Amino acid sequence: MHELVAAYHAHSALLNEIGINALLALSVWVTLACGQLSLGNMGFMAIAAYASVLLVTRGHWPFFGAALTGAAMAAAAGLLLGWPVLRLRGVFLAIATIGFGEIVRIFAINLPFTGGAEGIAGIPQLVTTAIIYSSLALIAFLLWRLTRSRAGRAFAAIAQDEVAASGLGINPAAYKLAAFAIGAFIAGYAGALAAFSSFFISPSDYSFGRAVDVLAFAVAGGIGSVAGPIAGAALLTLLPEWLRFLQNYRDVVNGAILLLVIIFLPQGVWSIVRRRSAR
Amino acid sequence: MISLDAVTKQYGGVHAVKELTLEIPERMLFGLIGPNGAGKTTALNLITGLAAPTRGTISLDGRRLDRRKPYEIAALGVARTYQTSRLFPYMTALENVVVGMHVHARDSLVGQLAGWPPAIAQARALRTRARELLGELGLSERADAVARSLAAGEQRRVELARAIAAQPRVLLLDEPAAGLNPVETERLRDEIVRLVRERGIGVLLVEHDMALVMSACERIAVLDFGEKIAEGSPAQIRNDPKVIEAYLGVENSA
């Protein structure tokens, strides 16, 4: 028992990171489930992180009120961004959303109240591992239920054949916007959790590189189910830790493993587990 | 029920459909035939909103369909199948049919999210109905097969089941017999005829297979180069000199 407690204290930061990365992976998964490749999630994460930190430190709001308000602001931004870019498909949508993420980051550097490139320091540690994992459990449960609902079926139909879907009375624009807003909300909430589990936030936390990492979590884990992105986030967050002994070659091996997963397990790592349990 | 009034669709200088006027009454099996490139599929795309007419109006029971979005037209009761199957490839046959019920499936989202038993029971009822529908089309054993793994003939029948699941008032079939063998075609014919008789669905059948159209349809319109050149009963069409010249004449001489 003492070993467990000691292990928790030694690794709680890593544990928190896995949970937050899993939420981010789910946020990109929601839009993928509706057939949209969005890489703007760092922008949503940043909006909610800055908003919730400012609400708590300056406005003295309680944490959950601030986090949910920040996430709602991110969802509103998602709707605003979703409206004009809905017509774009595939890689064009991805580029437009990358642009959005960069715009948010540049605003974060230049706005008078975001602390510039140095960001905001001295954020109170209000988020515990328990909060992160109970949030993850709740959101994963809701998303799993969503996949079983009428809306979830519409998401999958749009992803697989938009023309056939609209021929069955499904309004693609409405569902895509909903997917955008849900993804933005989850990314935003994850941003608030991340901000309050570290001491400071800065614009470099929300770089394009991280958006790609998050996409890799979802793809490596498998986008066929809710469990896939969570498994992918856990694996690809732990992997660099395990590969620490490789020092400078770490990223190379990390990338190679990701490639191997994409080539040999196109349905993601989680498909191994599913195949086992199906037997 | 469905009326097209002087509908024209122009692509640049080409008239895909020209001044087409059609009236498809309720509960009728209506055939639309014509040589390749006559504008049959364009006519279907105009009705379902995939293309907008350049001129003319399309209405369902007096309600204008042109200028509406495809999903709105579908919700008003117009369903269709496609020339090449457009099943959702990674869903099972059953899931495809359940998606077909989208407009009428009102399982509550909040109930589903919370895992509330009545909402789950509703979703299960949809699956039961979808399974029955597949059974009626002889697909019971293939219900849980992934759509893209199905044979071409099976895919067509699943697509038909999906369209029926939408409980349409009118069903547009775009060359449903293409690629089917004579036995499968015969069976398809019986299924379409049953649709009209038992479910009261109006059917617009676009087809190349003359034998199928002649034996199944009560009324037939013939398109050639985007224009309607004849309309009437199968017997009238068979004896129409214009039709023989444009279409049947080629077949007879071959």
Interface residues (C-beta under 8 A of the other chain):
Chain A: L142 R145 L146 R148 S149 R150 A151 R153 A154 A156 A157 Q160 D161 V163 A164 A165 S166 G167 L168 G169 I170 N171 P172
Chain B: T48 L50 K69 P70 Y71 A74 A75 A79 R80 Y82 R86 L87 F88 P89 Y90 M91 E95 V98 V99 G100 H102 V103 A105 R106 D107 L109 Q112 L113 A114 G115 I120 A123 R162 A166
